[in-house]
C-alpha cells in the first residue's frame, strides 16, 4: 500500500489584494515544524498575487498554485494565462476544471483534459476538480457523474507526481452543506477504483482531496475518512485562523 502525504490546499478564488499579503505571511508563520512533518500546504491566490506570494512563500515549504490556465502555450488569447506563465511566477501547480470555471465559462471535460496536459508540459501539478450538481445528487447519479468526469477530464499518463484530484460536490461549495461521511467515503472509494482500473497501480499514489464547505469544525471528521488525502478549501483558506486549524486536524 502506497502511503500518500496529505495535502490541504486553499483556493482564494476572486479574493485577495496587496493587503492580503500580510495574512498570507501569517499562514506561512503558522506552518510550523509540527505541521510540515505531517501535511503539505498549498495556496492558490488570484493571478495578480501569484508572483508576490511565491516570493513570500520561499523557505516556508508552502506551495503556490494558479487557479486556471489556458490549454495553449501562447497566442492571441486576451485575458488568459498559459501554464508556462503560471509556472514562470514560481507556482508549482494549477487548478483546472473547477465547477465555477465549468459553469461560468462553459468548460467541457475535453477542455479540462487539454489543460491538464498543458499543466504537465509546463512542469506543473494539475489539481483536477470534479463533482456533481444538486439535481444530479438528488437523482442518485453522483457516482455515475463523478466516474464520467474522471474519465473524460483526464488524459493518459496520470501519476501521483503530476496529478491531484479534488472532489467538490457543486451543491456543497460555499453553502455550508456537506455530504455525509458515508457519501464522501463512497465517492472517494469509487474514484480510487476508477483511477487504478485505468492507470494501474501507479494511481494509488494520486491524492484525492475533498472540497465543499470544509472548515475547522468538520475538518477532523472529513480528513479521517478512508481515501480522503486532504482538502481543497475555499473561504476558510483566506485567513490563517481558519485555514491552519484545518491542517492541524492531522496532528
TORKOL-4160 file (C-alpha; in steps of 0.2 Angstrom, whole numbers, padded with zeros to 4 digits, m for minus):
251
<pt num="1" X="0000" Y="0000" Z="0000"/>
<pt num="2" X="0007" Y="0017" Z="m0005"/>
<pt num="3" X="0007" Y="0030" Z="0009"/>
<pt num="4" X="0001" Y="0046" Z="0002"/>
<pt num="5" X="0006" Y="0063" Z="0011"/>
<pt num="6" X="m0009" Y="0073" Z="0015"/>
<pt num="7" X="m0012" Y="0090" Z="0006"/>
<pt num="8" X="m0023" Y="0104" Z="0012"/>
<pt num="9" X="m0025" Y="0117" Z="m0002"/>
<pt num="10" X="m0033" Y="0134" Z="m0001"/>
<pt num="11" X="m0042" Y="0141" Z="m0016"/>
<pt num="12" X="m0044" Y="0160" Z="m0014"/>
<pt num="13" X="m0055" Y="0162" Z="m0029"/>
<pt num="14" X="m0058" Y="0180" Z="m0034"/>
<pt num="15" X="m0052" Y="0186" Z="m0017"/>
<pt num="16" X="m0036" Y="0195" Z="m0012"/>
<pt num="17" X="m0027" Y="0211" Z="m0015"/>
<pt num="18" X="m0010" Y="0218" Z="m0009"/>
<pt num="19" X="m0016" Y="0220" Z="0008"/>
<pt num="20" X="m0019" Y="0201" Z="0009"/>
<pt num="21" X="0000" Y="0198" Z="0008"/>
<pt num="22" X="0001" Y="0200" Z="0027"/>
<pt num="23" X="m0012" Y="0187" Z="0030"/>
<pt num="24" X="m0003" Y="0175" Z="0019"/>
<pt num="25" X="0013" Y="0179" Z="0029"/>
<pt num="26" X="0004" Y="0173" Z="0045"/>
<pt num="27" X="m0001" Y="0157" Z="0036"/>
<pt num="28" X="0017" Y="0155" Z="0032"/>
<pt num="29" X="0022" Y="0158" Z="0050"/>
<pt num="30" X="0009" Y="0146" Z="0057"/>
<pt num="31" X="0016" Y="0132" Z="0046"/>
<pt num="32" X="0027" Y="0126" Z="0059"/>
<pt num="33" X="0039" Y="0111" Z="0060"/>
<pt num="34" X="0025" Y="0100" Z="0068"/>
<pt num="35" X="0013" Y="0104" Z="0053"/>
<pt num="36" X="0027" Y="0102" Z="0040"/>
<pt num="37" X="0031" Y="0085" Z="0046"/>
<pt num="38" X="0013" Y="0079" Z="0044"/>
<pt num="39" X="0004" Y="0088" Z="0029"/>
<pt num="40" X="0008" Y="0098" Z="0014"/>
<pt num="41" X="0000" Y="0116" Z="0012"/>
<pt num="42" X="m0004" Y="0125" Z="m0004"/>
<pt num="43" X="m0012" Y="0141" Z="m0008"/>
<pt num="44" X="m0020" Y="0147" Z="m0025"/>
<pt num="45" X="m0021" Y="0166" Z="m0025"/>
<pt num="46" X="m0028" Y="0176" Z="m0039"/>
<pt num="47" X="m0016" Y="0179" Z="m0053"/>
<pt num="48" X="m0012" Y="0196" Z="m0048"/>
<pt num="49" X="m0004" Y="0189" Z="m0032"/>
<pt num="50" X="0005" Y="0174" Z="m0039"/>
<pt num="51" X="0022" Y="0181" Z="m0041"/>
<pt num="52" X="0022" Y="0190" Z="m0024"/>
<pt num="53" X="0016" Y="0175" Z="m0014"/>
<pt num="54" X="0028" Y="0164" Z="m0022"/>
<pt num="55" X="0042" Y="0175" Z="m0016"/>
<pt num="56" X="0034" Y="0177" Z="0002"/>
<pt num="57" X="0032" Y="0158" Z="0002"/>
<pt num="58" X="0051" Y="0155" Z="m0001"/>
<pt num="59" X="0058" Y="0144" Z="0014"/>
<pt num="60" X="0041" Y="0141" Z="0021"/>
<pt num="61" X="0038" Y="0125" Z="0010"/>
<pt num="62" X="0020" Y="0131" Z="0006"/>
<pt num="63" X="0017" Y="0128" Z="m0012"/>
<pt num="64" X="0008" Y="0141" Z="m0024"/>
<pt num="65" X="m0004" Y="0137" Z="m0037"/>
<pt num="66" X="m0013" Y="0146" Z="m0051"/>
<pt num="67" X="m0032" Y="0145" Z="m0052"/>
<pt num="68" X="m0033" Y="0141" Z="m0070"/>
<pt num="69" X="m0023" Y="0140" Z="m0086"/>
<pt num="70" X="m0026" Y="0141" Z="m0105"/>
<pt num="71" X="m0023" Y="0124" Z="m0115"/>
<pt num="72" X="m0012" Y="0133" Z="m0127"/>
<pt num="73" X="0006" Y="0139" Z="m0123"/>
<pt num="74" X="0004" Y="0156" Z="m0130"/>
<pt num="75" X="m0005" Y="0166" Z="m0143"/>
<pt num="76" X="m0020" Y="0178" Z="m0146"/>
<pt num="77" X="m0030" Y="0174" Z="m0130"/>
<pt num="78" X="m0033" Y="0190" Z="m0122"/>
<pt num="79" X="m0035" Y="0189" Z="m0103"/>
<pt num="80" X="m0029" Y="0171" Z="m0102"/>
<pt num="81" X="m0013" Y="0164" Z="m0094"/>
<pt num="82" X="m0004" Y="0149" Z="m0101"/>
<pt num="83" X="0003" Y="0136" Z="m0090"/>
<pt num="84" X="0020" Y="0142" Z="m0094"/>
<pt num="85" X="0016" Y="0159" Z="m0087"/>
<pt num="86" X="0009" Y="0152" Z="m0071"/>
<pt num="87" X="0025" Y="0142" Z="m0069"/>
<pt num="88" X="0035" Y="0157" Z="m0073"/>
<pt num="89" X="0028" Y="0166" Z="m0057"/>
<pt num="90" X="0035" Y="0152" Z="m0046"/>
<pt num="91" X="0020" Y="0142" Z="m0044"/>
<pt num="92" X="0021" Y="0123" Z="m0044"/>
<pt num="93" X="0003" Y="0118" Z="m0048"/>
<pt num="94" X="m0013" Y="0124" Z="m0056"/>
<pt num="95" X="m0031" Y="0121" Z="m0053"/>
<pt num="96" X="m0041" Y="0115" Z="m0068"/>
<pt num="97" X="m0059" Y="0111" Z="m0071"/>
<pt num="98" X="m0066" Y="0119" Z="m0055"/>
<pt num="99" X="m0085" Y="0119" Z="m0056"/>
<pt num="100" X="m0086" Y="0138" Z="m0056"/>
<pt num="101" X="m0075" Y="0138" Z="m0072"/>
<pt num="102" X="m0086" Y="0124" Z="m0080"/>
<pt num="103" X="m0102" Y="0134" Z="m0076"/>
<pt num="104" X="m0096" Y="0152" Z="m0079"/>
<pt num="105" X="m0085" Y="0149" Z="m0094"/>
<pt num="106" X="m0094" Y="0133" Z="m0101"/>
<pt num="107" X="m0078" Y="0122" Z="m0099"/>
<pt num="108" X="m0080" Y="0105" Z="m0105"/>
<pt num="109" X="m0072" Y="0089" Z="m0099"/>
<pt num="110" X="m0062" Y="0089" Z="m0115"/>
<pt num="111" X="m0055" Y="0107" Z="m0112"/>
<pt num="112" X="m0051" Y="0102" Z="m0094"/>
<pt num="113" X="m0041" Y="0087" Z="m0101"/>
<pt num="114" X="m0032" Y="0098" Z="m0113"/>
<pt num="115" X="m0027" Y="0110" Z="m0098"/>
<pt num="116" X="m0021" Y="0095" Z="m0088"/>
<pt num="117" X="m0009" Y="0091" Z="m0102"/>
<pt num="118" X="m0004" Y="0109" Z="m0103"/>
<pt num="119" X="0000" Y="0110" Z="m0085"/>
<pt num="120" X="0011" Y="0094" Z="m0086"/>
<pt num="121" X="0020" Y="0101" Z="m0101"/>
<pt num="122" X="0024" Y="0117" Z="m0090"/>
<pt num="123" X="0030" Y="0106" Z="m0076"/>
<pt num="124" X="0015" Y="0110" Z="m0065"/>
<pt num="125" X="0005" Y="0098" Z="m0055"/>
<pt num="126" X="m0013" Y="0098" Z="m0061"/>
<pt num="127" X="m0027" Y="0099" Z="m0047"/>
<pt num="128" X="m0042" Y="0092" Z="m0057"/>
<pt num="129" X="m0059" Y="0096" Z="m0050"/>
<pt num="130" X="m0074" Y="0086" Z="m0052"/>
<pt num="131" X="m0091" Y="0085" Z="m0044"/>
<pt num="132" X="m0110" Y="0083" Z="m0046"/>
<pt num="133" X="m0124" Y="0096" Z="m0046"/>
<pt num="134" X="m0138" Y="0096" Z="m0033"/>
<pt num="135" X="m0150" Y="0089" Z="m0046"/>
<pt num="136" X="m0138" Y="0075" Z="m0050"/>
<pt num="137" X="m0135" Y="0071" Z="m0032"/>
<pt num="138" X="m0154" Y="0071" Z="m0028"/>
<pt num="139" X="m0157" Y="0059" Z="m0043"/>
<pt num="140" X="m0144" Y="0047" Z="m0036"/>
<pt num="141" X="m0132" Y="0050" Z="m0051"/>
<pt num="142" X="m0117" Y="0055" Z="m0040"/>
<pt num="143" X="m0106" Y="0040" Z="m0044"/>
<pt num="144" X="m0111" Y="0040" Z="m0062"/>
<pt num="145" X="m0107" Y="0058" Z="m0065"/>
<pt num="146" X="m0090" Y="0058" Z="m0055"/>
<pt num="147" X="m0084" Y="0042" Z="m0064"/>
<pt num="148" X="m0088" Y="0050" Z="m0081"/>
<pt num="149" X="m0079" Y="0067" Z="m0077"/>
<pt num="150" X="m0065" Y="0057" Z="m0070"/>
<pt num="151" X="m0063" Y="0048" Z="m0086"/>
<pt num="152" X="m0066" Y="0062" Z="m0098"/>
<pt num="153" X="m0056" Y="0076" Z="m0089"/>
<pt num="154" X="m0040" Y="0066" Z="m0088"/>
<pt num="155" X="m0028" Y="0062" Z="m0102"/>
<pt num="156" X="m0017" Y="0046" Z="m0102"/>
<pt num="157" X="m0002" Y="0046" Z="m0091"/>
<pt num="158" X="m0008" Y="0051" Z="m0074"/>
<pt num="159" X="0004" Y="0049" Z="m0060"/>
<pt num="160" X="0004" Y="0054" Z="m0041"/>
<pt num="161" X="0018" Y="0066" Z="m0045"/>
<pt num="162" X="0009" Y="0076" Z="m0058"/>
<pt num="163" X="m0010" Y="0075" Z="m0053"/>
<pt num="164" X="m0021" Y="0078" Z="m0039"/>
<pt num="165" X="m0040" Y="0075" Z="m0039"/>
<pt num="166" X="m0052" Y="0086" Z="m0030"/>
<pt num="167" X="m0070" Y="0080" Z="m0027"/>
<pt num="168" X="m0081" Y="0095" Z="m0025"/>
<pt num="169" X="m0100" Y="0092" Z="m0024"/>
<pt num="170" X="m0106" Y="0108" Z="m0033"/>
<pt num="171" X="m0121" Y="0109" Z="m0021"/>
<pt num="172" X="m0109" Y="0110" Z="m0006"/>
<pt num="173" X="m0097" Y="0123" Z="m0012"/>
<pt num="174" X="m0099" Y="0139" Z="m0001"/>
<pt num="175" X="m0116" Y="0133" Z="0005"/>
<pt num="176" X="m0112" Y="0126" Z="0022"/>
<pt num="177" X="m0119" Y="0110" Z="0017"/>
<pt num="178" X="m0108" Y="0094" Z="0016"/>
<pt num="179" X="m0112" Y="0076" Z="0011"/>
<pt num="180" X="m0112" Y="0063" Z="0025"/>
<pt num="181" X="m0096" Y="0054" Z="0029"/>
<pt num="182" X="m0103" Y="0039" Z="0021"/>
<pt num="183" X="m0106" Y="0048" Z="0005"/>
<pt num="184" X="m0089" Y="0056" Z="0004"/>
<pt num="185" X="m0081" Y="0039" Z="0008"/>
<pt num="186" X="m0091" Y="0030" Z="m0006"/>
<pt num="187" X="m0086" Y="0043" Z="m0019"/>
<pt num="188" X="m0068" Y="0043" Z="m0014"/>
<pt num="189" X="m0068" Y="0024" Z="m0015"/>
<pt num="190" X="m0076" Y="0024" Z="m0032"/>
<pt num="191" X="m0063" Y="0037" Z="m0038"/>
<pt num="192" X="m0049" Y="0027" Z="m0032"/>
<pt num="193" X="m0055" Y="0011" Z="m0040"/>
<pt num="194" X="m0058" Y="0020" Z="m0057"/>
<pt num="195" X="m0041" Y="0028" Z="m0057"/>
<pt num="196" X="m0032" Y="0011" Z="m0053"/>
<pt num="197" X="m0043" Y="0002" Z="m0066"/>
<pt num="198" X="m0037" Y="0014" Z="m0079"/>
<pt num="199" X="m0020" Y="0019" Z="m0074"/>
<pt num="200" X="m0014" Y="0004" Z="m0065"/>
<pt num="201" X="m0005" Y="0003" Z="m0048"/>
<pt num="202" X="0003" Y="0020" Z="m0050"/>
<pt num="203" X="m0014" Y="0028" Z="m0047"/>
<pt num="204" X="m0013" Y="0023" Z="m0029"/>
<pt num="205" X="m0001" Y="0037" Z="m0027"/>
<pt num="206" X="m0013" Y="0050" Z="m0033"/>
<pt num="207" X="m0020" Y="0061" Z="m0019"/>
<pt num="208" X="m0039" Y="0063" Z="m0018"/>
<pt num="209" X="m0045" Y="0079" Z="m0010"/>
<pt num="210" X="m0062" Y="0083" Z="m0003"/>
<pt num="211" X="m0069" Y="0101" Z="m0006"/>
<pt num="212" X="m0085" Y="0109" Z="m0002"/>
<pt num="213" X="m0088" Y="0119" Z="0014"/>
<pt num="214" X="m0073" Y="0112" Z="0023"/>
<pt num="215" X="m0070" Y="0122" Z="0039"/>
<pt num="216" X="m0061" Y="0119" Z="0056"/>
<pt num="217" X="m0077" Y="0112" Z="0064"/>
<pt num="218" X="m0079" Y="0097" Z="0052"/>
<pt num="219" X="m0061" Y="0095" Z="0046"/>
<pt num="220" X="m0056" Y="0081" Z="0058"/>
<pt num="221" X="m0071" Y="0071" Z="0053"/>
<pt num="222" X="m0069" Y="0073" Z="0035"/>
<pt num="223" X="m0050" Y="0071" Z="0034"/>
<pt num="224" X="m0051" Y="0055" Z="0044"/>
<pt num="225" X="m0061" Y="0046" Z="0030"/>
<pt num="226" X="m0053" Y="0032" Z="0020"/>
<pt num="227" X="m0046" Y="0038" Z="0003"/>
<pt num="228" X="m0048" Y="0056" Z="0008"/>
<pt num="229" X="m0030" Y="0063" Z="0007"/>
<pt num="230" X="m0033" Y="0081" Z="0011"/>
<pt num="231" X="m0045" Y="0095" Z="0007"/>
<pt num="232" X="m0047" Y="0109" Z="m0006"/>
<pt num="233" X="m0053" Y="0124" Z="0005"/>
<pt num="234" X="m0062" Y="0139" Z="m0001"/>
<pt num="235" X="m0067" Y="0154" Z="0010"/>
<pt num="236" X="m0059" Y="0146" Z="0026"/>
<pt num="237" X="m0042" Y="0147" Z="0017"/>
<pt num="238" X="m0042" Y="0166" Z="0017"/>
<pt num="239" X="m0037" Y="0168" Z="0035"/>
<pt num="240" X="m0023" Y="0160" Z="0045"/>
<pt num="241" X="m0035" Y="0157" Z="0060"/>
<pt num="242" X="m0047" Y="0146" Z="0049"/>
<pt num="243" X="m0035" Y="0138" Z="0037"/>
<pt num="244" X="m0022" Y="0132" Z="0048"/>
<pt num="245" X="m0034" Y="0123" Z="0060"/>
<pt num="246" X="m0040" Y="0113" Z="0046"/>
<pt num="247" X="m0022" Y="0107" Z="0043"/>
<pt num="248" X="m0020" Y="0104" Z="0061"/>
<pt num="249" X="m0033" Y="0090" Z="0060"/>
<pt num="250" X="m0018" Y="0079" Z="0055"/>
<pt num="251" X="m0008" Y="0082" Z="0071"/>
